[in-house]
Amino acid sequence: MALSPAQQTICSDESRFVVAVTGRRFGKTHCAVRQLAKHAAAKDRAECWYVSPSYRMSKQIVWDKLKRKLKDLRWVENTNESEMVIRLKNGSRISLKGADNPDSLRGVGLDFLVLDEFQDIDPRAWTEVLRPTLSDKMGKAMFTGTPRGVGSWSHEMFVEAQSRDDWGAHTYKTIDGGIVTQEEINQAKRELDHLTYQQEYEATFTTWRKSVAYNFDRNRHIRPYNGTIAELHIGMDFNISPGTATIAVIDNYIHVIDELYLDGTHTQEMCDWLKQKYGQYKMFVYPDPACKQKRTSAGGKTDLSILQNNGFICKLRSSHTPVKDRVNSLNTKLLNARDEVGLFVDPKCKNLIKSLERLSYKDESSIIEKNGYEHIFDACSYMVDYLYPITTIHETNPVQRFTFRGGKI
C-alpha cells in the first residue's frame, strides 16, 4: 500500500501500543487495513481484530475495503459475511467487531488489535475487556481517531503514550495524509466553526467544553427580527412533553423568530398551533427522520403523514445524521471559523435560548446529557442540518494498492 510520509511513520512504529490522533480523512482506515494485513501475514493462525464504536460502523468503514485489498493479494481462504470474518491461507483470521456490546469481546487471545475512532469508545471496553485479550500472546494494539477535548480519554491516552515505554504517539493534520487537497481544506475553513475546524482538520486537542452549543453567545446571537416574512422554515421534534418546534425566516442568515413548546401534546395539536398562528405563510417543516414510523399515539398514522395532510412541505433525510455532525452544523451557523455569525434568535424564544446555553455533554464524554433541554435543540438542529449540512470531504487521489515484501502468504 502506497503511504504518505506521515502514514508511513505511523505504520513503521514498532511500539507495542501505537496511538495515532489525526484529522478527518487523513487516511486512518488506510493505515488500519495495512496493519491488519501485515500482522495477519506475519505468523500462521494469527488472530487480529478491528474494533470501532459499533458493529454497524465497522461494517460501513472497513469491511468492503479490507475484503477488496486482501482479495487483490490473493490471500483469502474464505469469508464469513454474517460474522465479518476473513480467514487467510496461512490460517490467520481478521475479524470486525463493535464496542457497543463489550461483553461479546471477551475470552479470545489476540495477536493484533485496531481500535478505530477510539475517542468514541467507552474506556472500560479497553481496560476491562480488550486489554486482557492481548496478554497471553503479548499482542499489539493500534488506536486511531480524531481528538476530543483536553481531559477526554483520547487526550489522556495520547499524553500517556508520549511518556510510557513501548508506546508510540503520533498526531497529524488532515493535509498530511495526502488524500485531501488544500482547496478542500480552505473550503472547510469557510464552512466550519473554529473549534470544529481545529479539531477535525488540524487534529488539535482544544480545551474541553461541556456545552453542546459552545458557539452561542447572548451578546452576538440574540436579536429581534424586524424584517418581512415570505415563507417559514420550521424544525420539529416530536414528543408528548414537550412537543417542540422552532420557526425561522431565512435570508442571508437564519432568524429564529418564534418557538413552539407544548406539554402533553401530539402532532395534530402542533399542526393546529402552527396553522392558527402562521397559516397565511408557506411553511417548510424539517422533522425528526423518525417521523416516518407509525405511532400508536398517532392512531397508527405516521407523524410525517399528519404533517403532509395538514399542508406542510416536509423536508427530511432518509436516516438520522450522526449527532456529532448535526451539532457541528448548528455550531457552524452560530459562528464559523472566519468569525461570521449565521444564526440569530429572537429574545422571545426563551426555551431555545435556555437550551443553547444549558444543554451539555456528560463529564468527559461526547454523549449529550438528557436534561430536558435537548428536545428544542434537536428541533432547531434538524432544520439547520438539512439546509446547511456539515462539509463532506472529497478524496481526489486515486485508490492505491498495497503489497508486502514477498507478495503472498
Steps between C-alpha positions, in 0.01 A plus 500: 500500500645834397513724805560869557809578713276562802311174451830318453629637831195362682511161331876463555473556876593165658376597848263250655229766536466779245266798542432702183281810537442663163273731304195370322571315172870483579493134401451322834309217335778473240750447784270262690447271199872491431588413859232233527631334183861536614445332838272231359771410248784511752420165664277200440163490674525853630182649649449864402204722583369834377273666757305825453229656720230280346469183293312693233773763482765232455310365201454844347857620551727211418331172399483547122839671482667223700345223289601672178862548604548146627336350191729709279793337680339155458545433870137407578402143581136578579274781619214488750273790410254460788772505768740726305796265527766446233719189521831516315686215334750485787218439750495854639168669559398866482172578676295819517328582828305776674565639846129564556473148646829467694407173673500328159869587465619292794687171503717519186878529486609760243823559312401842370217743564387826335272732697370745239321822600612405850402841636137384475557163667425456870843486671382196699470300179879537474607474862258228613446295185742552211828564681493151665451333160856605406674365809559130428638562149668833582283645225530851361238774466451806282268786604378733226259791519439874496560704816252586767562780747767529763397269785328244278610137477660550158709785640605300806602202284702720267680677787577172677627343178758778470665401827443126541746232395401298194233753402506723193308826457433677168286794396452637149272744322258397225727648233790276613315190381537595134134422426324836538608801296587844636202645312269268690665600828445867418135436423454316829647796685232723348219258581592380851517676833845559646489230768371233262756592234788484751383165631400328177765629259789624712480208750520748786404409856291803583397590852221262599162671496192340653264736318347347186431837333843630594487782244183657637550847649205706625668823401546390139208269427192641673342756268136590424389442143344804338504387136223373275379139480458327164517139618587313821742218576405284796717248679292247695557236766215269604435439867196489721666722761625719353420513131737758355555701184708800398362743243751684282532745215801452274667768287877537520464376857277271701267706722316283756199725561280276714476164672237237581533330838194302610465250785263206472458548127487299177586562136157616389486755782841632393371534144191685623716744700721577198208545261311722740797730553677486164246348261530788254859408417657219298662265752782252457543249784825317580397221737680224684559227235330253737170669406459237226426233762141418597411594857225370725458848646424628149226244436729278294591785267849641453594846617615566144158417352329726756728790404443443130123467540504839672663659199858534623790450256723246673876477450686221673787257458451129440685426825640687798814706456758410768434719803856630488454633144160650582650682799790621287259633235319711759820627660633595158193714427537663839861592422729368228880484495510847339314651799178549301160463670236319293213450746306737724233428762213732592497573877147359534635149422575442866508119491736486204730753667502291819583192294788666316643621830437197722510184286823320586698181457550245772834530678792410272261360240351582162158383624243778545348525847124435489394792718184616322674763289583264215158492331480857371871485415425195286212682331723790399793281398287278271425810291857632502651160422268446202562843350868542595651154554850453628767510229547180303866443425575378150799280430682594183781247494446167321461186706843346558593137536736350752745214503730354758845366445458150362161581344311199633447278802 
